[in-house]
């Protein structure tokens, strides 16, 4: 639990706010839950290779969340500029 708080604190410092780090960390339990459901459905055990895969999944989900959080404001500005041009 302390590790999650530390990661959240570092993300708060990086993004200068409390909302963006929360949107980055929310998909992590959802992804791990999906991985566990996938293991149960396929009948596989939670072995060493499955744990390595789950750790890799956490890294990919975190990276994707960070990219989306960084890209959304620039995309919104571009849409606003196009909307202003169309309304003129």
C-alpha positions, 0 to 999 in steps of 0.5 A: 500500500505504501508503494501505491501512495508513493507512486501517486505522490510522484505522479502528483508532482509530475502532473501538478494536480490530483486528477490526472494521477488518479486517471492514470492509476484507475485502470491498473486494478481493472487490467489485473482483474481482467488478467486474472479472469482470463487465467480462470477462463482459460484454466491456467494457473497463476505461475511465474510466467503469468506473473511476469505477463501481469507485470508487463501488462501493468507497465503497458497500461500505465504507459498508455494511460500517461500517453492519453493524459498527455495527448488529450489537452492538445487534441482538445485545443486543436478541436477548439481551433477548428471549431472557431475557424468553422464558426467564423 
